[in-house]
Amino acid sequence: MYEVLQDIHRDLMDMFKTNQVHLGGEEYHFGCWNSSQQVVDWLAERGRGREEEDFLFLWSHFQNTSYQNLEFASEELGMTEPPRVTLWSSQVTWPKYLNYLDPDRHTVQFWTDASDLSEPSIKAVAEGGFKMVFSNSDGLYLDCGFAGWVWDSPSWCSPYKGWQTVYQNDPYAILETHGVANLDEAKGNILG
């Protein structure tokens, strides 16, 4: 799997001459991993169990191995440095797991509801010195409000976001509302 992903990433970097690669990194399912004997055995071989932090250790291993393959592929292409990796916000961007990510190589793309002040990722990521992209569901997540193509009921991010909401979505104000301590530095780390 890693070799296939490395080939895909190398081809994409070569075709698009990009210094950014989005690796997703969200929507993992611990229940699925917990039901796989191979996963459970792999964790046990490394002295790990079946708790949330153990599965995030597995997630980190996958992401770090994928990044090493990106580095190798970028060397093959003659790039002067490997691309930055963008990941969606998820449990790994919560304060207790953020140490799995390196702010020098990871950009975090938020898809969370930025108006929810109990959401821990925005403040932690901003104060951790990460580059950030805001695609927050309450203001800018572009497929919000059009659930009909997936199912008949409203989606998790309904209602539809009109142009006024989109244009009034202000990442600087979001950081201020979340009480980010290093506000000037964090504002400088917003990519979009």
Disulfide bonds with the S-S distance in Angstrom:
Cys144-Cys157 2.20
